[in-house]
C-alpha cells in the first residue's frame, strides 16, 4: 500500500458491547465503506463509556490514523458522555443549535410525544465542530478537526449511523487525497483454504512479491480469496484471479458480494427454469436458502421435507424395498427422492438430500456426517456422497452449500 | 466492582474484520461468558494480521488486563501468523505435538482427504504453552502465562472457538479468585423490551434496590431478562423471576439456554405427539428450526413447502376458489393449509405460514410484513395475523419464532 494512504480507526463506545449484550455491527459496515474509498482501517476498538477510556483511546488512535470514527454514547441519558468528553478534549463548548432544536421539537411533536429537557439538550452541540444533521433521530453527528486529522462522532443506532455516514463519505473524498486502493474477491465452494493455498502457491507468491495482499476468508464450506493493492495493480489482480478461477471452475461460483443462492437465481432466470427440493437431513434448510433471495418466486416452486421414513414412502413415493435394502442414506434413495420430486413438484430441477446430521444415528458403515446429495433434471439424475465431520448444525449448513454448488454446476453446463 | 476484580481484554486478529467482510461475533460471545464468571472486559480490539500489530496490541492489553483472549490467525495459510508471533513474543519454540498430529491425521483420513504438510504443521505448537485440543478443527488453543497473566489464543472459526472456551472457562475459575456470582435468565417471546420493563417496573426497582442487576437482552422476537447478584441473593432472584414468569405465561417460554424449538421438542415427547408444517413465506425455515434439535425425529415427521400457488392447490389441496376469493395470504388459506397438512403429513399438529416477506409483493390492504400463521390439531384449527415491519430476512425470522411460540402455547394448554 502506498505511503500516502489514509488510515482510519473506529472506536465503539458502550458497555453493552463489553458485556456481550450487543454485537458491534457498525464497525464492519463503516470499515467496508471506507475500504471502498481506499481508506484502510488500522484498528477497531470497543471501550467502556467512561471519559478516561474515551480520551485514552482517542489519543492512541490519533497516533495511528488521520481519520477516527467514534460510534455510540450520544443518547440523552446520563451514561451517554461522549459529547461532553469530546467537547472537553477539543477545548470546545456546548451551545444550543436552534436549527437542530427545531428539528428535535418537530420530531417529538410529530410522534405526539412531549419534548423533555433531556431531549432539548440533544441540541446543545460543540461550537467548533461541524454538525451533521440526523434525519432519523435526535443525536447529531459531530465532525471535529485537529492537526489535519478528523474525528467524527456518530450515534450507535445502526440506521442513524448509516444515515449520517451517507452524508460524510462524499465529503471525505474532497477533504483528503485518498490513496487509491483496489481489491477483488473470488468466492469458491467445496475446496479447503489449505488445498487452495497449495494449488495457487505460485500465483500467491508472485502477487505478494509485487506488493499485492492475498487473504483467505473462510466461512462454512466457502473460501473467499481477496487480492488487494492499488489501481496500478488492477490488471495483475484481475489476471491472477482469472487464472485461479479458470483452474478452479468447479469451485469458483462468484465474486464480491455474490452468494450461491443469488448466482443460482440468476442462472435459473436465464434458463427460464424452475427448481424444488426433497429434503431429509437438511429439513427445509435448503429450501429456506433458495427462498431467502428476494424474487425467488420467479424460479423456486416448493419442497417436500420427508424426514420420517413413512413420508419418504407415502409422500415422495420412494420404494419401500429400496429403503430396506440400501437404507435411507444411500445413492439409490436420494436419487429416487430427486427424480420423484421432479414430477410431484413439477419443476425442471430437483435437489434431494439424505444424510446423518448427528449427533445420534451413526453406524460404522455410515458414520455421523455421511450425506448423499442428488440432482435430477431432464438430462437425468446425478448424486454424490460427502463425509462431514462436524456438529449437527454445521453438517446441515455444509450439506446446503455443497448441494447449492452442485446445482450451480449442473445449471452452468 | 470489587478492587480484586479480574479484568480481561479480547484481541481479534484478521484483516477480514478491518475490511468489514466479517462481523466480529466472537468477542461478544466471549465477553458474555466472562461476565457470567464476574470477569469484566476492559477492551475489545480488532487488529491486522501483522506481527508488529499483534505484539503492540498484546503489550498494550497486558497493561490493562490479567486475561487476554486472542482469536484468529491460526489457520495453516501464509497469512496466519499468530502462532509464530506469540511463540517469538514468549521466547518459546514450536515442537511437533505427536498426540495432536495423530488427531489431525485421523481427522483428514476419516474425511477421506489427504493430509498435507501444511496440515501437519498445525501440530507444531509452542513448547511452554498449555495446549487445548480442538475437537472440531486442526487449530489448537494455546494458553500462555506471563507474570500471573494468562494469554489465551483461539481459532477465529466461531464454533471451534466456542468448543475450546467450554474447556477453558472452568479452568479460569480454579486459576483465578473469581467473585461469587448467581445469574438467572428468563426467556420471553412476543413481548417488547419496553412493555416488559413497564409491566415489571416494581419488581425491577425492588431488585435493583437490593443490589440485583437487571438486564434486558433483546434478539429478534425474543427478550432475555437476566437477574444477576451473588449466591446470597439466589432466593430473591428466583422468586422475582417466578413472579414475572407467572404474570407473563403466554410469553415466557423458558430459561437460560432453552430455545423455543427445544422446549417444543420436550412438550411433544411428553405428549407423544408428532408435528409437521406447511409453509409458504417461511420457505422451510420453520421446518429447519424444528429439525435443528438433535433427536427431533422423535416428533417431527415432515413438511410441505408450497411456495407457488400451483403447489398450494395441487400439492396441499387448497381450494382454488378460496385463493381467488381471499388470496393466499389470508386466514382462510393458511387455516386450510394447516388442516390439509394434518392428513397429508399424518401428524398430530400442523403449523402453516403464509405471508408477504417482501421487499416486493405488498399491497395497500396487505403491506409487506403481513403474515398469517395457523395451527391445526385434533382440537381444530386456530390462526393469527401479524404485521412485521422489517426486511425480508427479519420478517421470515420473526414469522418462525412467532409460529413456534404459538405452537408452544397450543401444546401447553
HADDOCK unambig.tbl for C-alpha pairs under 7 A between the chains (distance, minus, plus):
assign (segid A and resid 17 and name CA) (segid B and resid 28 and name CA) 6.57 0.50 0.50
assign (segid A and resid 18 and name CA) (segid B and resid 31 and name CA) 6.16 0.50 0.50
assign (segid A and resid 18 and name CA) (segid B and resid 41 and name CA) 5.57 0.50 0.50
assign (segid A and resid 18 and name CA) (segid B and resid 43 and name CA) 6.90 0.50 0.50
assign (segid A and resid 19 and name CA) (segid B and resid 31 and name CA) 5.35 0.50 0.50
assign (segid A and resid 19 and name CA) (segid B and resid 32 and name CA) 5.42 0.50 0.50
assign (segid A and resid 19 and name CA) (segid B and resid 35 and name CA) 6.18 0.50 0.50
assign (segid A and resid 19 and name CA) (segid B and resid 41 and name CA) 6.83 0.50 0.50
assign (segid A and resid 20 and name CA) (segid B and resid 28 and name CA) 3.95 0.50 0.50
assign (segid A and resid 20 and name CA) (segid B and resid 29 and name CA) 5.95 0.50 0.50
assign (segid A and resid 20 and name CA) (segid B and resid 31 and name CA) 4.91 0.50 0.50
assign (segid A and resid 20 and name CA) (segid B and resid 32 and name CA) 4.48 0.50 0.50
assign (segid A and resid 21 and name CA) (segid B and resid 28 and name CA) 6.91 0.50 0.50
assign (segid A and resid 21 and name CA) (segid B and resid 32 and name CA) 6.96 0.50 0.50
assign (segid A and resid 21 and name CA) (segid B and resid 217 and name CA) 6.07 0.50 0.50
assign (segid A and resid 22 and name CA) (segid B and resid 28 and name CA) 6.82 0.50 0.50
assign (segid A and resid 23 and name CA) (segid B and resid 25 and name CA) 6.09 0.50 0.50
assign (segid A and resid 23 and name CA) (segid B and resid 28 and name CA) 5.70 0.50 0.50
assign (segid A and resid 25 and name CA) (segid B and resid 23 and name CA) 6.11 0.50 0.50
assign (segid A and resid 28 and name CA) (segid B and resid 17 and name CA) 6.50 0.50 0.50
assign (segid A and resid 28 and name CA) (segid B and resid 20 and name CA) 3.93 0.50 0.50
assign (segid A and resid 28 and name CA) (segid B and resid 21 and name CA) 6.90 0.50 0.50
assign (segid A and resid 28 and name CA) (segid B and resid 22 and name CA) 6.79 0.50 0.50
assign (segid A and resid 28 and name CA) (segid B and resid 23 and name CA) 5.68 0.50 0.50
assign (segid A and resid 29 and name CA) (segid B and resid 20 and name CA) 5.92 0.50 0.50
assign (segid A and resid 31 and name CA) (segid B and resid 18 and name CA) 6.08 0.50 0.50
assign (segid A and resid 31 and name CA) (segid B and resid 19 and name CA) 5.30 0.50 0.50
assign (segid A and resid 31 and name CA) (segid B and resid 20 and name CA) 4.87 0.50 0.50
assign (segid A and resid 32 and name CA) (segid B and resid 19 and name CA) 5.34 0.50 0.50
assign (segid A and resid 32 and name CA) (segid B and resid 20 and name CA) 4.42 0.50 0.50
assign (segid A and resid 32 and name CA) (segid B and resid 21 and name CA) 6.88 0.50 0.50
assign (segid A and resid 35 and name CA) (segid B and resid 19 and name CA) 6.11 0.50 0.50
assign (segid A and resid 41 and name CA) (segid B and resid 18 and name CA) 5.52 0.50 0.50
assign (segid A and resid 41 and name CA) (segid B and resid 19 and name CA) 6.83 0.50 0.50
assign (segid A and resid 42 and name CA) (segid B and resid 47 and name CA) 6.72 0.50 0.50
assign (segid A and resid 42 and name CA) (segid B and resid 48 and name CA) 6.92 0.50 0.50
assign (segid A and resid 43 and name CA) (segid B and resid 18 and name CA) 6.89 0.50 0.50
assign (segid A and resid 43 and name CA) (segid B and resid 46 and name CA) 5.71 0.50 0.50
assign (segid A and resid 43 and name CA) (segid B and resid 47 and name CA) 5.15 0.50 0.50
assign (segid A and resid 44 and name CA) (segid B and resid 45 and name CA) 5.69 0.50 0.50
assign (segid A and resid 44 and name CA) (segid B and resid 46 and name CA) 4.97 0.50 0.50
assign (segid A and resid 44 and name CA) (segid B and resid 47 and name CA) 6.86 0.50 0.50
assign (segid A and resid 45 and name CA) (segid B and resid 44 and name CA) 5.70 0.50 0.50
assign (segid A and resid 45 and name CA) (segid B and resid 45 and name CA) 4.34 0.50 0.50
assign (segid A and resid 45 and name CA) (segid B and resid 46 and name CA) 6.27 0.50 0.50
assign (segid A and resid 46 and name CA) (segid B and resid 43 and name CA) 5.75 0.50 0.50
assign (segid A and resid 46 and name CA) (segid B and resid 44 and name CA) 4.99 0.50 0.50
assign (segid A and resid 46 and name CA) (segid B and resid 45 and name CA) 6.28 0.50 0.50
assign (segid A and resid 47 and name CA) (segid B and resid 42 and name CA) 6.80 0.50 0.50
assign (segid A and resid 47 and name CA) (segid B and resid 43 and name CA) 5.21 0.50 0.50
assign (segid A and resid 47 and name CA) (segid B and resid 44 and name CA) 6.89 0.50 0.50
assign (segid A and resid 194 and name CA) (segid B and resid 76 and name CA) 6.53 0.50 0.50
assign (segid A and resid 194 and name CA) (segid B and resid 77 and name CA) 6.26 0.50 0.50
assign (segid A and resid 197 and name CA) (segid B and resid 77 and name CA) 6.69 0.50 0.50
assign (segid A and resid 215 and name CA) (segid B and resid 79 and name CA) 6.61 0.50 0.50
assign (segid A and resid 217 and name CA) (segid B and resid 16 and name CA) 6.52 0.50 0.50
assign (segid A and resid 282 and name CA) (segid B and resid 288 and name CA) 6.93 0.50 0.50
assign (segid A and resid 283 and name CA) (segid B and resid 287 and name CA) 5.93 0.50 0.50
assign (segid A and resid 283 and name CA) (segid B and resid 288 and name CA) 4.90 0.50 0.50
assign (segid A and resid 283 and name CA) (segid B and resid 291 and name CA) 5.78 0.50 0.50
assign (segid A and resid 284 and name CA) (segid B and resid 284 and name CA) 4.30 0.50 0.50
assign (segid A and resid 284 and name CA) (segid B and resid 285 and name CA) 6.22 0.50 0.50
assign (segid A and resid 284 and name CA) (segid B and resid 287 and name CA) 5.61 0.50 0.50
assign (segid A and resid 284 and name CA) (segid B and resid 288 and name CA) 4.94 0.50 0.50
assign (segid A and resid 285 and name CA) (segid B and resid 284 and name CA) 6.20 0.50 0.50
assign (segid A and resid 285 and name CA) (segid B and resid 285 and name CA) 6.08 0.50 0.50
assign (segid A and resid 285 and name CA) (segid B and resid 288 and name CA) 5.07 0.50 0.50
assign (segid A and resid 287 and name CA) (segid B and resid 283 and name CA) 5.92 0.50 0.50
assign (segid A and resid 287 and name CA) (segid B and resid 284 and name CA) 5.61 0.50 0.50
assign (segid A and resid 288 and name CA) (segid B and resid 282 and name CA) 6.93 0.50 0.50
assign (segid A and resid 288 and name CA) (segid B and resid 283 and name CA) 4.89 0.50 0.50
assign (segid A and resid 288 and name CA) (segid B and resid 284 and name CA) 4.94 0.50 0.50
assign (segid A and resid 288 and name CA) (segid B and resid 285 and name CA) 5.07 0.50 0.50
assign (segid A and resid 291 and name CA) (segid B and resid 283 and name CA) 5.79 0.50 0.50
assign (segid A and resid 292 and name CA) (segid B and resid 393 and name CA) 6.72 0.50 0.50
assign (segid A and resid 294 and name CA) (segid B and resid 359 and name CA) 6.90 0.50 0.50
assign (segid A and resid 297 and name CA) (segid B and resid 308 and name CA) 6.95 0.50 0.50
assign (segid A and resid 301 and name CA) (segid B and resid 306 and name CA) 6.92 0.50 0.50
assign (segid A and resid 301 and name CA) (segid B and resid 307 and name CA) 5.35 0.50 0.50
assign (segid A and resid 301 and name CA) (segid B and resid 308 and name CA) 4.86 0.50 0.50
assign (segid A and resid 302 and name CA) (segid B and resid 305 and name CA) 4.93 0.50 0.50
assign (segid A and resid 302 and name CA) (segid B and resid 306 and name CA) 4.92 0.50 0.50
assign (segid A and resid 302 and name CA) (segid B and resid 307 and name CA) 5.08 0.50 0.50
assign (segid A and resid 302 and name CA) (segid B and resid 308 and name CA) 6.54 0.50 0.50
assign (segid A and resid 303 and name CA) (segid B and resid 304 and name CA) 6.00 0.50 0.50
assign (segid A and resid 303 and name CA) (segid B and resid 305 and name CA) 4.76 0.50 0.50
assign (segid A and resid 303 and name CA) (segid B and resid 306 and name CA) 6.84 0.50 0.50
assign (segid A and resid 304 and name CA) (segid B and resid 303 and name CA) 6.01 0.50 0.50
assign (segid A and resid 304 and name CA) (segid B and resid 304 and name CA) 4.91 0.50 0.50
assign (segid A and resid 304 and name CA) (segid B and resid 305 and name CA) 6.22 0.50 0.50
assign (segid A and resid 305 and name CA) (segid B and resid 302 and name CA) 4.93 0.50 0.50
assign (segid A and resid 305 and name CA) (segid B and resid 303 and name CA) 4.76 0.50 0.50
assign (segid A and resid 305 and name CA) (segid B and resid 304 and name CA) 6.21 0.50 0.50
assign (segid A and resid 306 and name CA) (segid B and resid 301 and name CA) 6.91 0.50 0.50
assign (segid A and resid 306 and name CA) (segid B and resid 302 and name CA) 4.92 0.50 0.50
assign (segid A and resid 306 and name CA) (segid B and resid 303 and name CA) 6.85 0.50 0.50
assign (segid A and resid 307 and name CA) (segid B and resid 301 and name CA) 5.34 0.50 0.50
assign (segid A and resid 307 and name CA) (segid B and resid 302 and name CA) 5.07 0.50 0.50
assign (segid A and resid 308 and name CA) (segid B and resid 297 and name CA) 6.95 0.50 0.50
assign (segid A and resid 308 and name CA) (segid B and resid 301 and name CA) 4.84 0.50 0.50
assign (segid A and resid 308 and name CA) (segid B and resid 302 and name CA) 6.53 0.50 0.50
assign (segid A and resid 359 and name CA) (segid B and resid 294 and name CA) 6.80 0.50 0.50
assign (segid A and resid 387 and name CA) (segid B and resid 111 and name CA) 5.56 0.50 0.50
assign (segid A and resid 388 and name CA) (segid B and resid 111 and name CA) 6.77 0.50 0.50
assign (segid A and resid 389 and name CA) (segid B and resid 111 and name CA) 6.99 0.50 0.50
assign (segid A and resid 390 and name CA) (segid B and resid 136 and name CA) 6.38 0.50 0.50
assign (segid A and resid 393 and name CA) (segid B and resid 292 and name CA) 6.61 0.50 0.50
